Amino acid sequence: MNRAFYIVGIVFAVVFLFLGAYYAEEVSSARWNDYFSSYSSFDYSYSYGSDLDNEYTEEAGLWSLFFILSFIAVDLLGLLKVKTRTVKVLSIIGLSLSLIMLIWTFLMISSPGSISFDEVYPAWAFYCLTVLAFSIVGLVQSVRYYRRSRMGYITPNSDSKDLLDS
């Protein structure tokens, strides 16, 4: 079952990477269109953030919230189900990054005029690539753990020290 969650994590990371690129481009083009339309009408009172780019930023923030919460679920399940040292370390690092991104997402949703999605997309892209790498390693570790447990090397009553050293 845990392998399926890692596969979902891989698919979501790729989807979120492309979806984030789309929203970053939409926010950027909406801001530039607003800037040039106010510049061409000789209205020099340009305020940061138009309605359209704020709307795109909020929408991207809500999508980010969905993906980040699903990545948190994948990390928590990996931490609880797969008993290898590698998965535990990667799950803790992934949870830490996810919590940072979750806070950043709430800040972006609460004030889209101050923080726009195109400005923070490089951090989201780094986060997606990190989640993708962690999900791939977690999938490999989960398959290895499943095979060892089926072969009889790991029993349900095994000592946790034995599980971590193997």
N, C-alpha and C positions, 0 to 999 in steps of 0.2 A: 504494500500500500504506500509506503514511504517513497518508493521509486516513482510512483505516479505523481506525487507532489513535487519531486525534483524536476520531473519532465514538465509539469505545469509551470514551475519557476523558470525553466529555460525558455519556454514559449512566451511567457509573460514578459521576461526581460527583453527579448527581441521585439515583441510587439510594442512595449513601452518605449523602447529606444526609437523606433520609427514614428510612433504616435507623438512622442515628445518633440521630435524634429519637425513634424508637421505643425504642431502648435507654436513652437518657437518661431518658425517662419511666418505663421499667420499673425502673431503678436507683433513681430518686427515690421512686417509690411503694413499692418494697421497703424502702427505708430508713425512710420515714415509717411504714409498717405495723409494722416492727420497733420503732420508737421508741414508737408509741402502744400496742403490745401490752405492752412492758415498763413503760410508764408506768401502764397500767391495772391491772397486777398488783402495783403498789407495789414494783417492783424498780428502785431508783434507780441501779443500777450499769450505766448505759448505756455500752456500748463502741461506738466508731465502726466501723461496717461490720458488717452481718450476713452470714450465709453466702449468702443469696439475692442480695443486691446485689453481693457480691464475685464471685459466679458470673456475674451479668449483666455486670459490669465486665470480667471476663476474656474472656467471649464477645465483647463489643463490641471489646475490644482485638485479638482474633484477626481479626475482620472488618476492623478498621482496618488491621491489618498487611497483609492481602490487598490492600485498596484502595490503600494508600500505595505498596506495591511495584509495583502496576500503573501508578500515576501516575508513579513513577520511570521505569518502562520507556517510557512515552509521552514523557516529557521527554527521555530519552536518545536515543530514536529521532528525535524532532524536532530535537535538537541535531545528530545525525549526518546526517540525510537532507535536511532543508530548509536551504538555504544563504542565508537572509536574516538581516539583522541583528536584526530584530524577534523572530524565532523563537529566535535564539541567546540574546538577552537574557532573554526570557520563560522559556526552558528552564533557564537558569542560576538565575534567581530561583525557579522552580518546584522545581528540585532542592534548593536551599537550604532552602526551606520544607518540602519532603518529608523531608529529613534531620532537621530539627528535630522534625517530627511523628513521625518514626520513633523517635527517641530517647524522646520523650514516651510513645509507645505502649509501648515496652519497659519504661519505668518503671511505667506503669499496669498492665501484665500482671504484672510481678514483685512488685508490692505493691498489690493491689486494695483493701486495707483502708485504705491511706493516700491514694491518689488514686482517686476514683471517676469513672465516665464522665460522670455528670450534671454534675459540676463543670467538666469540661474540654470539654464539648460545644460551648460557644460558640466556642472556638478551632477545633474540628473543623469547625463550620459555616462559619467564616471561611475555613478552608483549602479546603473543598469549593467555596465560591463563587469563590475565587481560581483553583482548578484549572479550574472550569467556564469562567471568563472566559479563562484562558490557552489552554484547549483550543479554544474558539471562534475566538480570534485565530489560533491555530496552524493550524486547519482552513482558514480563509480564506487565510492565507499559503501553505499547502501547495497549495491549488487554484491560486492565482496562480502559484506557482513551477512547477507541473506544466504549466499552460497556456503559460507563457513558454518552457519547455524543449521543448514540442511544436511551438511556432511557429518554433523555430530561433533565438530570441534568446539562449538559453543552450545552449552546447555542453558536452560532457563535459570538454573541454580548456580551458574558459574560465578566465581568471584570477580568483582569489577576490575581488580588489578590484572587478572588474566586477560580480560577483554581489552583493556587499554594497552597492554604490552604487545598484543598480537598485531 
